[in-house]
Amino acid sequence: MRASARTVLLLAAFSSFGPWAAPAHAAAYVPAPLATPAELRDVQSKTVDGVTVSVSILTDELGRRHFGADLARHDVQALWLSVRNDSDRTFWFIPNVLDPDFYSADEVALMLRGDMPAKDRDRLRQDLRDASMRVMLAPRMITEGFVYLPRVEGGRYVDVRLQGDSYGMPPKGTPDSSAPQERRELRFEFALALPDGDFDYEKLDLDRTYAGRELPDLTPEQVRGELERLPCCAADSGGNAGGDPLNIALVGEAGQVLNSLTRSGWSFTHRITLRTVKREASAALQGTPYAVAPVSSLYLFGRKQDLALQRARHSITQRNHMRLWLAPFRCEGRPVWVGQVSRDIGVKVTPKSPTLTTHVIDPAVDTTREYLLHSLIAQGFVDRFGFTRGSAIATPAEPRHNLTGDPYVSDGMRLVVFLAPEPVTPEQMRNLSWERSAAPVAESQSEAARRNVRAIEPQK
């Protein structure tokens, strides 16, 4: 058989049985476009220099209605984006800053092709093209559309960058060069929650946590004293306070805490349910990521953590995770969150966990405490910070152990971070200088380690 004939047969077979062919259950293409923004969920908006950006991520259900196709089945999320440009400048939307892996309209159409009857495929492709967000944003115009993104769970940090045509020139109509210069880039940041029914933050009800109690509003120095008097470590449900060390405290409103952590790369976590435990076990067996895997319950103030977050890594066995509890006091009018942060470096079987498995923590817990501080500093969310006593001191010679037997070492300090309402530069950040934390990596555990730090020899 000639090569051209074989090619024709292969293409015919692929068309009959591959993704190009519509399955027997393919439904008719009947999109029902949503009224934007009225029918969207959780629309957020920000205005900078006369430009207003609004965003919302369609739920799976709304996505099916609007596009007449199941984007979620192909792990695609549609981000609605609206730019109201009240300025006299032209801006350019940079989608690869928002997500370098965004999908084009034709790419999504190709994913959905097998779900559609053949007669509807061209129309679907054109509708996806028409709905796409334009990159040129003309002055005195409202431009809106969708950006097609890889699916994420729990929450998404959305960074919208708009580049202006002009740079370094006085705004239009100003008479001299002493007028303020226009910014070349406008930046709009959002943290969007993506609930699915299993996330712990969906159950968070801060009004009920201390209902009927008037919480004292303390100064930073008074809060320092309260933090020093708290237990060193989290407890189990029976009150055994031998859990992971309580080594952090964050000062900020709930939305501000979630916003700052999400923008700094932290993800929400699923609650422990039969479905999420099965998924976690499967991920552990296969060594695959589960970026929103559940975190086991520890206790403080007589209850399990109010929130848990994590920074996932390459597999389920590796992640940074934290637990946070709302404290029964405030600071300068803002809530205080006491927490525990550590790094997971493996998984082990244990009868001490309700899921019969648990993560193994990195013994150097202070390194992860510093990792949290640095990730917040890098994004400009630290107004003030300091270290206070109160956590568990543990040395390499005499390590402490958590409730599942993992050893750890620590200088016993608690990191206290006052979150900035808006991003600040490192120069604006202030160190409270309460206590000095030890270097997270031990300075001289062995002769070989000591040789890595040596004095500079004077030049002759």
TORTITI-850546 format. One record per residue (C-alpha): residue number from 1; x, y, z. Coordinates in steps of 0.25 Angstrom, whole numbers. Each point is the difference from the previous one (the first is absolute). Example, Ala and Ser with C-alpha at 12.3 -4.5 7.8 and 13.67 -1.06 7.14 Angstrom:
REM residues 2
+-----+-------+-------+-------+
|  nr |  east | north |    up |
+-----+-------+-------+-------+
|   1 |    49 |   -18 |    31 |
|   2 |     6 |    14 |    -2 |
+-----+-------+-------+-------+
This chain:
REM residues 460
+-----+-------+-------+-------+
|  nr |  east | north |    up |
+-----+-------+-------+-------+
|   1 |     0 |     0 |     0 |
|   2 |     5 |    14 |    -4 |
|   3 |     4 |    10 |    12 |
|   4 |   -11 |     9 |    -5 |
|   5 |   -11 |   -11 |     1 |
|   6 |     5 |    -4 |    14 |
|   7 |    -1 |    15 |     4 |
|   8 |   -14 |     1 |    -5 |
|   9 |    -5 |   -13 |     7 |
|  10 |     7 |     5 |    13 |
|  11 |    -7 |    14 |    -1 |
|  12 |   -13 |    -7 |    -2 |
|  13 |     2 |    -9 |    12 |
|  14 |     4 |    11 |     9 |
|  15 |   -12 |     8 |    -5 |
|  16 |    -9 |   -11 |     3 |
|  17 |     5 |    -4 |    14 |
|  18 |     9 |    11 |     5 |
|  19 |    -3 |    14 |     6 |
|  20 |    -5 |     6 |   -13 |
|  21 |   -12 |    -9 |     0 |
|  22 |   -12 |     4 |     8 |
|  23 |    -4 |   -10 |    11 |
|  24 |   -14 |    -6 |    -1 |
|  25 |    -4 |     8 |    12 |
|  26 |     4 |    13 |    -6 |
|  27 |   -10 |    11 |     3 |
|  28 |    -5 |    11 |    -9 |
|  29 |     8 |    13 |     2 |
|  30 |    -9 |     9 |     7 |
|  31 |     8 |    11 |     7 |
|  32 |    -8 |    10 |     9 |
|  33 |     9 |    12 |     2 |
|  34 |     0 |     6 |    14 |
|  35 |    -3 |    15 |     3 |
|  36 |    13 |     5 |     4 |
|  37 |     3 |     4 |    11 |
|  38 |   -14 |    -2 |     6 |
|  39 |     0 |   -15 |    -1 |
|  40 |    14 |    -2 |     4 |
|  41 |     5 |    -5 |    14 |
|  42 |    10 |     8 |     9 |
|  43 |     3 |    11 |   -10 |
|  44 |    12 |     9 |     5 |
|  45 |     4 |    13 |    -5 |
|  46 |    12 |    10 |     2 |
|  47 |     3 |    14 |    -6 |
|  48 |    14 |     5 |    -3 |
|  49 |     2 |    14 |    -7 |
|  50 |   -14 |     0 |    -7 |
|  51 |     0 |   -15 |    -4 |
|  52 |    -9 |   -10 |     7 |
|  53 |     2 |   -14 |    -2 |
|  54 |   -10 |   -11 |     5 |
|  55 |     2 |   -15 |     0 |
|  56 |    -8 |   -12 |     3 |
|  57 |     2 |   -15 |    -2 |
|  58 |   -12 |    -8 |    -5 |
|  59 |    -4 |   -12 |     8 |
|  60 |    -1 |   -13 |    -8 |
|  61 |   -15 |     2 |     0 |
|  62 |     0 |    14 |    -5 |
|  63 |    11 |    -4 |   -10 |
|  64 |    -9 |   -11 |    -6 |
|  65 |   -12 |    10 |    -1 |
|  66 |     8 |    11 |    -7 |
|  67 |     8 |    -8 |   -10 |
|  68 |    -9 |   -11 |    -2 |
|  69 |    11 |   -10 |     3 |
|  70 |     7 |    -6 |    11 |
|  71 |    13 |     7 |     2 |
|  72 |     3 |    -6 |    14 |
|  73 |     0 |   -14 |    -6 |
|  74 |    12 |     4 |    -8 |
|  75 |     6 |     7 |    13 |
|  76 |    -2 |    14 |    -6 |
|  77 |    -5 |    12 |     8 |
|  78 |    -6 |    13 |    -7 |
|  79 |     5 |    13 |     7 |
|  80 |    -9 |    12 |    -3 |
|  81 |     7 |    12 |    -2 |
|  82 |    -5 |    15 |    -2 |
|  83 |     8 |    12 |    -1 |
|  84 |    -6 |    14 |     0 |
|  85 |    10 |     9 |    -5 |
|  86 |    -4 |    14 |     4 |
|  87 |    13 |     6 |    -4 |
|  88 |     5 |     6 |   -13 |
|  89 |    11 |   -11 |    -1 |
|  90 |     0 |   -13 |    -8 |
|  91 |     4 |   -12 |     9 |
|  92 |     4 |   -14 |    -4 |
|  93 |    -4 |   -12 |     8 |
|  94 |    11 |   -10 |     2 |
|  95 |    -7 |   -14 |     2 |
|  96 |    13 |    -8 |     2 |
|  97 |     3 |     7 |    13 |
|  98 |   -14 |    -4 |     5 |
|  99 |     4 |   -14 |    -3 |
| 100 |    11 |    -4 |   -10 |
| 101 |    -8 |   -13 |    -3 |
| 102 |   -13 |     7 |    -5 |
| 103 |    -8 |    -7 |   -11 |
| 104 |    -4 |     6 |   -13 |
| 105 |   -14 |     0 |    -5 |
| 106 |     3 |   -10 |   -11 |
| 107 |     8 |    -9 |    10 |
| 108 |   -13 |    -1 |     9 |
| 109 |    -8 |    -2 |   -12 |
| 110 |     9 |   -12 |    -4 |
| 111 |    -1 |    -6 |    14 |
| 112 |   -16 |     1 |    -1 |
| 113 |    -1 |    -5 |   -14 |
| 114 |    -3 |   -14 |     4 |
| 115 |   -11 |     4 |     9 |
| 116 |    -7 |     7 |   -11 |
| 117 |    -9 |    -4 |   -12 |
| 118 |     8 |     2 |   -13 |
| 119 |   -10 |    11 |    -4 |
| 120 |     3 |     8 |    12 |
| 121 |    15 |     0 |     0 |
| 122 |     3 |    12 |    -8 |
| 123 |   -11 |     9 |     7 |
| 124 |     7 |    -4 |    13 |
| 125 |    13 |     4 |    -4 |
| 126 |    -5 |    13 |    -5 |
| 127 |    -7 |     3 |    13 |
| 128 |    12 |    -3 |     8 |
| 129 |     8 |     9 |    -9 |
| 130 |   -11 |    11 |     2 |
| 131 |     0 |    -1 |    15 |
| 132 |    15 |     1 |     1 |
| 133 |     6 |    12 |     7 |
| 134 |     6 |    10 |    -9 |
| 135 |    15 |     5 |     3 |
| 136 |    -2 |    14 |    -5 |
| 137 |    -8 |     9 |     9 |
| 138 |    -4 |    13 |    -6 |
| 139 |    -2 |    13 |     7 |
| 140 |   -14 |     3 |     5 |
| 141 |    -4 |   -14 |    -3 |
| 142 |    -5 |   -12 |     8 |
| 143 |     6 |   -13 |    -5 |
| 144 |    -4 |   -13 |     6 |
| 145 |     2 |   -15 |    -3 |
| 146 |     5 |   -13 |     5 |
| 147 |    14 |    -6 |     2 |
| 148 |     1 |   -15 |     0 |
| 149 |     8 |    -6 |    11 |
| 150 |     5 |   -13 |     5 |
| 151 |    -8 |    -5 |    11 |
| 152 |     4 |     3 |    15 |
| 153 |    -8 |    -4 |    12 |
| 154 |    -3 |     8 |    13 |
| 155 |     4 |    14 |    -4 |
| 156 |     8 |     7 |   -11 |
| 157 |     9 |    12 |     1 |
| 158 |    -3 |     9 |   -12 |
| 159 |    11 |    10 |    -5 |
| 160 |    -5 |     9 |   -11 |
| 161 |    10 |     9 |    -6 |
| 162 |    -3 |    11 |   -10 |
| 163 |    11 |     7 |    -8 |
| 164 |    -2 |    14 |    -4 |
| 165 |     4 |     6 |   -14 |
| 166 |     7 |    12 |     6 |
| 167 |    11 |     1 |    10 |
| 168 |     7 |    11 |     8 |
| 169 |    -9 |    11 |    -6 |
| 170 |    -9 |    10 |     7 |
| 171 |   -14 |    -4 |     0 |
| 172 |    -8 |     6 |   -11 |
| 173 |    -4 |    15 |     2 |
| 174 |    11 |     3 |    10 |
| 175 |     8 |    12 |    -3 |
| 176 |    14 |    -4 |     4 |
| 177 |     9 |   -11 |     3 |
| 178 |     0 |     2 |    15 |
| 179 |   -14 |    -8 |     0 |
| 180 |     0 |   -14 |     5 |
| 181 |     4 |   -10 |   -10 |
| 182 |    -9 |   -11 |    -5 |
| 183 |     2 |   -14 |     4 |
| 184 |     4 |    -9 |   -11 |
| 185 |    -6 |   -13 |     7 |
| 186 |   -13 |    -1 |     8 |
| 187 |    -1 |   -12 |     9 |
| 188 |   -13 |    -6 |     6 |
| 189 |     1 |   -11 |     9 |
| 190 |   -12 |    -9 |     5 |
| 191 |    -1 |   -13 |     9 |
| 192 |   -13 |    -7 |    -5 |
| 193 |    -6 |   -12 |     8 |
| 194 |    -4 |   -12 |    -8 |
| 195 |    -9 |    -8 |     9 |
| 196 |    -4 |   -14 |    -3 |
| 197 |    -7 |    -4 |    13 |
| 198 |    12 |    -7 |     7 |
| 199 |     9 |    12 |     3 |
| 200 |     2 |     3 |    15 |
| 201 |    -1 |    15 |    -2 |
| 202 |   -15 |    -2 |    -5 |
| 203 |    -3 |    -4 |    14 |
| 204 |     7 |    12 |     6 |
| 205 |   -10 |     8 |     8 |
| 206 |     8 |    10 |     9 |
| 207 |   -13 |     6 |     6 |
| 208 |    -3 |   -13 |     7 |
| 209 |    14 |    -3 |     5 |
| 210 |     0 |    10 |    11 |
| 211 |   -15 |     3 |     0 |
| 212 |    -5 |     9 |    12 |
| 213 |    14 |     3 |     4 |
| 214 |     7 |    14 |    -1 |
| 215 |    14 |    -3 |    -4 |
| 216 |    11 |     9 |     7 |
| 217 |     7 |    10 |   -10 |
| 218 |    14 |     0 |     3 |
| 219 |    13 |     7 |    -3 |
| 220 |    11 |    -7 |    -7 |
| 221 |     8 |    -1 |    13 |
| 222 |   -12 |    -6 |     7 |
| 223 |    -2 |   -10 |   -11 |
| 224 |    14 |    -4 |     1 |
| 225 |    -2 |    -3 |    15 |
| 226 |   -13 |    -9 |    -4 |
| 227 |     8 |    -7 |   -10 |
| 228 |    11 |    -4 |    10 |
| 229 |   -10 |    -5 |     9 |
| 230 |    -7 |   -10 |   -10 |
| 231 |     3 |   -15 |     0 |
| 232 |    13 |    -3 |    -7 |
| 233 |    -7 |   -10 |   -10 |
| 234 |   -13 |    -4 |    -6 |
| 235 |    -8 |   -11 |     7 |
| 236 |    -8 |   -13 |    -4 |
| 237 |   -15 |    -1 |     2 |
| 238 |     3 |    -5 |    14 |
| 239 |     8 |    12 |     4 |
| 240 |    14 |    -6 |    -1 |
| 241 |     8 |    12 |    -3 |
| 242 |    12 |    -8 |    -7 |
| 243 |    -4 |     4 |   -14 |
| 244 |     8 |     9 |   -10 |
| 245 |     6 |    13 |     6 |
| 246 |    -9 |    12 |    -1 |
| 247 |    10 |     9 |    -7 |
| 248 |    -7 |    11 |    -8 |
| 249 |   -10 |    11 |     3 |
| 250 |    -7 |     9 |   -11 |
| 251 |    -7 |    13 |     3 |
| 252 |   -10 |     3 |   -11 |
| 253 |   -15 |    -1 |    -4 |
| 254 |    -4 |   -14 |    -5 |
| 255 |    -1 |     5 |   -14 |
| 256 |    13 |     7 |     1 |
| 257 |     7 |   -13 |     5 |
| 258 |    -6 |    -9 |   -11 |
| 259 |     3 |    11 |   -11 |
| 260 |    15 |     1 |     5 |
| 261 |     2 |   -15 |     1 |
| 262 |    -6 |    -3 |   -13 |
| 263 |     8 |    11 |    -7 |
| 264 |    12 |    -6 |     6 |
| 265 |    -2 |   -13 |    -6 |
| 266 |    -8 |    -7 |    11 |
| 267 |   -12 |    -9 |    -3 |
| 268 |   -13 |    -3 |     8 |
| 269 |    -2 |   -14 |     4 |
| 270 |   -11 |   -10 |     0 |
| 271 |    -7 |    -5 |    12 |
| 272 |     2 |   -15 |     4 |
| 273 |   -12 |    -7 |    -6 |
| 274 |    -1 |   -14 |    -6 |
| 275 |     2 |     5 |   -14 |
| 276 |    12 |     9 |     3 |
| 277 |     7 |   -11 |     8 |
| 278 |    -2 |   -10 |   -11 |
| 279 |     6 |    10 |   -10 |
| 280 |    12 |     3 |    10 |
| 281 |     3 |   -15 |     1 |
| 282 |     0 |    -1 |   -15 |
| 283 |     9 |    11 |    -2 |
| 284 |    10 |    -5 |    11 |
| 285 |     0 |   -14 |    -7 |
| 286 |     2 |     6 |   -14 |
| 287 |    10 |    11 |     5 |
| 288 |    -9 |    11 |    -7 |
| 289 |    -3 |    14 |     5 |
| 290 |   -13 |     3 |     8 |
| 291 |     2 |    15 |     2 |
| 292 |   -12 |     2 |     9 |
| 293 |     2 |   -13 |     8 |
| 294 |    -6 |    -1 |    14 |
| 295 |     8 |     4 |    12 |
| 296 |    -3 |    -8 |    13 |
| 297 |    -7 |     7 |    12 |
| 298 |     8 |     5 |    12 |
| 299 |    -6 |     8 |    11 |
| 300 |     2 |    14 |     7 |
| 301 |   -10 |     8 |     8 |
| 302 |    -8 |   -12 |     1 |
| 303 |    -3 |    -2 |   -15 |
| 304 |     7 |    -5 |   -12 |
| 305 |     6 |     9 |   -10 |
| 306 |    -9 |    11 |    -6 |
| 307 |     8 |     0 |   -13 |
| 308 |    11 |    -9 |    -7 |
| 309 |     8 |     4 |   -12 |
| 310 |    12 |    -6 |    -7 |
| 311 |    10 |     3 |   -11 |
| 312 |     0 |   -13 |    -8 |
| 313 |    12 |    -6 |    -7 |
| 314 |     3 |   -11 |   -10 |
| 315 |    -7 |   -11 |     7 |
| 316 |   -10 |    -2 |    12 |
| 317 |    11 |    -4 |     9 |
| 318 |     7 |    14 |    -1 |
| 319 |    -7 |    13 |     4 |
| 320 |     1 |    12 |    10 |
| 321 |   -12 |     1 |     8 |
| 322 |    -6 |     8 |    11 |
| 323 |   -12 |     0 |    10 |
| 324 |    -6 |    13 |     5 |
| 325 |    -9 |     3 |    12 |
| 326 |    -7 |    13 |     3 |
| 327 |     5 |     5 |    13 |
| 328 |   -10 |     5 |    11 |
| 329 |     7 |    14 |     0 |
| 330 |     2 |    11 |   -11 |
| 331 |    11 |     9 |    -3 |
| 332 |    -2 |    15 |    -4 |
| 333 |   -14 |    -4 |    -4 |
| 334 |     4 |   -12 |    -9 |
| 335 |    -1 |   -15 |     2 |
| 336 |    12 |    -8 |     5 |
| 337 |     2 |   -14 |    -6 |
| 338 |     9 |   -10 |     8 |
| 339 |     6 |   -11 |    -9 |
| 340 |     9 |   -11 |    -3 |
| 341 |     9 |    -2 |   -12 |
| 342 |     9 |   -11 |    -5 |
| 343 |     5 |    -7 |   -12 |
| 344 |    -5 |   -14 |    -4 |
| 345 |    11 |    -9 |    -6 |
| 346 |    -6 |   -14 |     0 |
| 347 |   -12 |    -9 |     4 |
| 348 |    -1 |   -11 |    10 |
| 349 |   -10 |   -10 |     5 |
| 350 |    -5 |     3 |    14 |
| 351 |   -12 |    -5 |     9 |
| 352 |     1 |    14 |     7 |
| 353 |    -7 |     6 |   -12 |
| 354 |   -15 |    -1 |    -4 |
| 355 |     5 |    -3 |   -14 |
| 356 |    10 |   -10 |     4 |
| 357 |    11 |     9 |    -7 |
| 358 |     7 |    13 |     3 |
| 359 |    11 |     8 |    -6 |
| 360 |    14 |     1 |     6 |
| 361 |     4 |    14 |     3 |
| 362 |    14 |     6 |    -2 |
| 363 |     7 |     0 |    13 |
| 364 |     5 |    14 |    -3 |
| 365 |   -13 |     7 |     3 |
| 366 |     6 |    14 |     1 |
| 367 |     4 |    -1 |   -14 |
| 368 |   -15 |    -1 |    -4 |
| 369 |    -3 |    12 |     9 |
| 370 |    10 |     8 |    -7 |
| 371 |    -5 |    -5 |   -13 |
| 372 |   -14 |     6 |     3 |
| 373 |     6 |    13 |     4 |
| 374 |     8 |     1 |   -13 |
| 375 |   -11 |    -3 |    -9 |
| 376 |    -9 |    11 |     6 |
| 377 |    12 |    10 |     0 |
| 378 |     2 |    -4 |   -15 |
| 379 |   -14 |     4 |    -3 |
| 380 |     0 |    13 |     8 |
| 381 |   -10 |    -4 |    11 |
| 382 |     9 |     2 |    12 |
| 383 |    -3 |    13 |     7 |
| 384 |     7 |    -4 |    13 |
| 385 |     6 |   -13 |     6 |
| 386 |     7 |    -5 |    12 |
| 387 |     3 |   -12 |     8 |
| 388 |    -5 |    -4 |    14 |
| 389 |     2 |   -11 |     9 |
| 390 |   -10 |   -11 |     4 |
| 391 |     2 |   -11 |   -10 |
| 392 |     8 |   -13 |     3 |
| 393 |    15 |     0 |     1 |
| 394 |     6 |   -12 |    -5 |
| 395 |    15 |    -3 |    -3 |
| 396 |     6 |   -11 |    -9 |
| 397 |     5 |    -7 |    12 |
| 398 |   -13 |     1 |     7 |
| 399 |   -11 |     1 |   -11 |
| 400 |   -15 |     0 |     3 |
| 401 |   -10 |    -9 |    -7 |
| 402 |   -14 |     3 |    -6 |
| 403 |   -12 |    -8 |     3 |
| 404 |     4 |   -10 |   -11 |
| 405 |    14 |    -2 |     5 |
| 406 |     7 |     9 |   -10 |
| 407 |    12 |     7 |     6 |
| 408 |     3 |    15 |    -2 |
| 409 |    10 |    11 |     5 |
| 410 |    -4 |    15 |     2 |
| 411 |     5 |    12 |     7 |
| 412 |   -14 |     2 |     7 |
| 413 |    -3 |    13 |    -7 |
| 414 |   -14 |     4 |    -6 |
| 415 |     0 |     8 |   -12 |
| 416 |   -10 |    12 |     1 |
| 417 |    -4 |     7 |   -14 |
| 418 |    -8 |    12 |    -1 |
| 419 |    -6 |    -1 |   -14 |
| 420 |     0 |    13 |    -9 |
| 421 |   -14 |     4 |    -5 |
| 422 |     7 |     3 |   -14 |
| 423 |    14 |    -5 |    -5 |
| 424 |    12 |     7 |     6 |
| 425 |    14 |     0 |    -4 |
| 426 |    11 |    -6 |     9 |
| 427 |     5 |    13 |     4 |
| 428 |   -14 |     4 |     6 |
| 429 |     0 |   -13 |     8 |
| 430 |     4 |     1 |    15 |
| 431 |     6 |   -10 |     9 |
| 432 |    -5 |     1 |    14 |
| 433 |    13 |    -6 |     6 |
| 434 |    -7 |    -7 |    11 |
| 435 |     9 |   -12 |     0 |
| 436 |    10 |    -5 |    -9 |
| 437 |    -2 |   -13 |    -7 |
| 438 |    11 |   -10 |    -1 |
| 439 |     5 |    -4 |   -14 |
| 440 |   -10 |   -11 |    -5 |
| 441 |    12 |    -9 |    -5 |
| 442 |     9 |    -3 |    12 |
| 443 |    13 |     7 |     0 |
| 444 |     9 |   -11 |     4 |
| 445 |    -5 |   -14 |     2 |
| 446 |    13 |    -7 |    -6 |
| 447 |    14 |     3 |    -3 |
| 448 |    -4 |     0 |   -15 |
| 449 |   -11 |    10 |     2 |
| 450 |    10 |     9 |     7 |
| 451 |     9 |     0 |   -11 |
| 452 |   -11 |     6 |    -9 |
| 453 |     1 |    13 |     8 |
| 454 |    13 |     6 |     2 |
| 455 |     7 |    14 |     2 |
| 456 |     5 |     7 |   -12 |
| 457 |    16 |     0 |     0 |
| 458 |     6 |    14 |     0 |
| 459 |     8 |     3 |   -12 |
| 460 |    15 |     1 |     1 |
+-----+-------+-------+-------+
